[in-house]
């Protein structure tokens, strides 16, 4: 269903160069915090700026002065949410020492913490990724590419420096593959966490989860991982012949 941003004639309000009156950072923060809770509880389409303003005891127009539109407000909420997540390399030193794919395993194994510890920012990220229209989604994608909030570029360079990743692939391609595939896989793991009946028989959740993580990592390693040293040696010999 098209949202507020689906105006093919003019750009969304938060993209226009509107000169706003000076407002305190504290008030903006209060609005974003209240909006985060409201969007998480009601979703994007059902959320109402008037309700957020009412909860804060301020005029609805005050929110529009700060953020331009409902889209602009949600965009700030989304950025704040994803910035709160840990980056790939924010792992214990012993895990980091194990290398690229063990770091991925660490985060995939901890996926359920998104439900139990970071549910509100995770809910906001889901709304931004799946619950907004194409124009707002385009702005979200631009933000993710320009800011790289999960540190994926640094993570890929880490893998390349350790010779764990293929050096014949474009780095931007590998970054995109990791972002797309890991995000979708974590969503699938969380679907199993929230509704186990969709994915398992009684008593199999932990075993199935570990097996799926192992299969996912094996698939990703075959796609972007560097070949083992022995395989490289055979490849060089065959090339010489």
N, C-alpha and C positions, 0 to 999 in steps of 0.2 A: 504494500500500500504506500503510495507516495506520501512523504512527510512534508513538513513546512518548507524545507529547503528546495523542493521541486518546482522552482520557478525558472522556466526556460528563457524568460525575457531579461531578468536582472539577476545579478549574483546575490548570494545570501548576504544578510545584513552584516555578519561578522567578517565578510571579505571586503566590505566597502570602507573607504577611508573616511570614517565618521569621527569628527573631533568631539570627544566627550569632555564634560566638565570634570575637573580633578576630584577624585574620590579617594578615600583612605584605603590603604592596602588591607587594613583590618576588616573593613566592611566587605570588600571583595572576597576575602577569605571566608568570612561567615556565610556569605551567599553560596560560595562553591561547596562548603561543607554541608550546608542544608540541602543543596541541590543534589549532591552525591547520594545522600540517604534517600531522597525522594525518587530519583531516577532508578536507584537500585530496587526500591520497593515496588514501583509502579511501571517500570519499563519506559522506553523512550516515547512511544506514541501516546500512552495514557497520562504521562506526566503533564502537569499544568504549572506554568510560571506563576499564575495567580495564587495557586495553593502554596508554592514555595514562599512567595512574598508574604502570604498570610501567616505562615508558620513563623516567619521572622519578624512579623509586625512592621513591615515596611511596604511602601507602595510598589505595585508591579512595575510602574514606569522606572523606578530606581534600578531594577534588575536590567531592564532594557538599556538604560544609560550606561551601565557598566559593560554589558556583554552584547548589546545590539539586537539579539534575537534568542529564541529558544535554542536554535542550533549553536549559536555562539556560546551560550551558557553550557550546553552539553559538551562542546569541544573542549572548554576549559576543564570541565569535570573529568573528561576522558584523559586528557594529558596528565592531570594530577594523579589519576588512578594508576596509569601504566608507569609513571615515574616512581611510584611507590614499590614496584616489584624489584626484586634483586636482579642484578645482571648475571650473565652466564658465569663469569669468572669470580663471582662472589661466593666461593666455596671454601671449605676447610683446606689448609695447605696440603694435607695428605691426599685429598681427592684431586687437587690441582696437579700434584706430582704424578698421578696415575695417567693423566693425559686427557685429550679431547673427548673421546668416546665414553670414558668413565665419568667425566663431568656431566655429559648428557644423561648418562644412566642415573647419576645422583639426583638431577632435577626431575627426571621422569618418575623416579621412585617416590619423590616427595610431592607429586602432583596433588594428592588429596589435601595438602595443606592449603591449597587455594580455596577449598570448601570450608575447612575448619578454622583457618587463621586469616585468610585474605578474601573472604567471601564478597564483601562489598566492592572492593576494587576489581575483583575478577568478574563480578556481575556487570560492572560498568564496561570492562573491556569487551565482554561478550556482546553487550548492546551496541558498542561502537563498531565491532567487527561484523555483526550479523543483523542488527536491528535498526539500522539507519538507512536512509536512501542514498542514491549514488553520488549526489553532489557532496553531502557531508562525508560520505565514505572516502571520496577522493581527497578531501582535506585531511582526513585521518591518515590515509596512506602517505601523503606528502610529509606529514609530521613524523611518521614512523621511519621514513627513509632519511629525512634530514637530521633527526635527533638520535635515531638508533637507541631507544631507551633501554633495550635489553642487552646492549653491548655485543650484538651479534658480529659486527665487523671485527672488533678486537678479538673476539672468540675464534673466528675463522683464522685470523692472522696468527693467533696462538697455535692452532693446529698446524698451520703451514710451517711455522718456525720449528715445530717439533717433527716435521716430515711425516705427520700422520694423515695429511690430506693431499689429494692429487694436486700437482702444480701445473697441470695442463688445462685446468678449468678456470674460467673467469671467476674472480673472487666475488663479484656481485651476484653471479649465478648461484654460487654456493651459499651466500648469505640469504638469498631469496628462498632457496630450497629448504634451508634450515628453518627459517621463519615460518614458511607455509606448512611444512610437514610436522614440525614439532608442535606448533599451535593446534593443528587439527588432531594430532595424536593425543595431546593432553586433553582436548575436549572430549575425545572418545573415552579416555580413561575416566574422566569425571562423570560422563554419562553412566558408565558402569558403576561408579561410586554412588551416584544419586539414585539410580534405578537398577540394581543388580539383576533383576529378573530379565532385563533385556539381553544380558550377555552370558549368564551362567546358570548352572544348576546350583542348588543349595550347597554351600561349603567350598566352592571352587574359586572364589574371588581372588584370593592372594596368589594362588598358583597360576591362574589364568593371566593375572596382571603381570607377573614376573615373566611368564612365557611371551606375552605380547611385547613387553619392553625389549626382551632379548631379540625377538624376531625383527622388531623395528630397527634396533641398532645394527643388526646384521645386514639388513637391507640398505640402510643409510651408508654403512661402511663400504659395501660393494659399490655404491653409487659414487661416493666422493672420497673414500679412504684411499690412501696410497697403497700399492700392492706390497705384499711381504718381500723382504730382501731376496729370498730364494726365487721367488717368482720373477723379480726384476732380473736376477742373474740369468735365468732361463730365457727371458725375453731378449737380453743383450746377445746371448749366444745364437739364438735363432736368427736374430737380425744380421749377425756377421756371416752366417751361412747363407 
